Amino acid sequence: MYMKLLGRLPPSVKPGQLFLALVFNAALIATAGACSPPPRDEATGGGPPCLPPSYSVSPTSAKPGEKVTVAAPPADCNPRYGGNARIEVSVTDERGNEVINATAPMTDSGEFTYTFTVPAQIAVGEATVTAMPHNIDWCDDTGRNNRAEGYVNLERASCAEPVKALTITP
């Protein structure tokens, strides 16, 4: 196709200019859909995407052997996680070692409370705590309902993973 177009151009247009113009136009077409509003989601009443509620970590500083609670209130929207919903909580220490990876019950509205004991083997310094719905597309920035009940091997959408800091002291 490139060669056919090249043969129909005036002599003043150089082949490199045509290639750049084709690439630029293709990029414009490819990104045009990204600026459109998300489709309505009839399952949630046509409202905007319903993302998980923000969670907290308390206390924000702890020693090995102490208890830490990770919790979230109910969402302001209707995420409809279902009666068997689970939250997945992970803790990664300063060295990058995942020292906790557990699931706990979560309500249909995203509310949960999970308490753990800081493990003895955790590195002193800044740890990270992540909490997100288990087996659900928690990062639904497509405008569709974020329930993915029954699906496995989900890939996260391109957005930031929710992370909270936990300072581990000696």
C-alpha positions, -999 to +999 in steps of 0.1 A: +000+000+000+029+023+008+044+019-026+010+025-043+006+058-024+042+068-032+035+064-070+005+088-068+022+116-049+035+148-065+073+149-069+076+175-042+066+150-015+095+129-003+090+092+007+100+099+043+074+126+046+047+102+035+058+076+060+057+101+089+023+114+078+009+078+077+023+071+112+010+103+127-025+098+112-026+062+124-016+073+159-044+099+159-070+073+148-058+048+175-060+073+203-093+090+193-114+063+211-095+070+244-110+104+247-146+094+243-168+090+274-171+055+288-201+035+278-230+033+302-231+003+324-266-010+327-257-034+355-249-005+378-278+017+367-257+034+340-236+053+365-198+059+363-174+030+371-176+019+407-141+015+421-132-001+455-133+023+485-100+037+498-086+016+527-065+025+557-037+010+576-036+014+614-012+020+631+011+033+603+041+023+623+047-011+641+073-035+654+074-073+647+048-090+668+025-061+669-010-061+653-019-039+623-054-035+609-062-029+572-098-017+567-122+000+543-156+015+547-185+006+523-182+022+488-202+053+480-215+035+449-227+000+442-197-022+433-218-054+437-190-077+447-214-104+458-219-124+490-187-144+486-164-115+480-129-115+493-102-089+498-066-097+490-041-081+514-003-083+508+026-068+527+060-063+511+089-053+533+117-028+526+138-055+508+109-064+484+100-096+502+063-104+503+058-113+539+020-115+540-004-125+512-039-134+525-075-131+516-103-121+540-141-117+538-154-085+521-190-072+519-209-067+487-202-030+491-164-034+495-162-030+533-136-051+551-114-053+582-083-075+582-059-077+612-025-093+610+005-097+633+037-081+619+060-112+612+093-115+630+112-119+597+101-086+582+129-061+574+130-028+593+121+002+572+093+012+548+069-017+540+040-014+516+004-027+522-018-035+492-055-043+495-077-050+465-107-072+457-096-108+450-102-122+415-120-090+404-108-063+379-103-038+407-089-013+383-118-009+359-112+023+340-133+011+311-166+023+323-180-013+327-190-029+359-159-040+378-173-074+387-156-102+369-173-131+387-162-165+374-133-153+354-097-163+361-063-151+349-074-114+348-050-088+337-050-054+355-059-023+335-032+003+333-035+022+365-016+026+398-018-002+423-033+009+456-005+010+481-003+023+517+029+027+537+037+009+569+069+018+588+085-012+605+106-002+635+131-024+655 
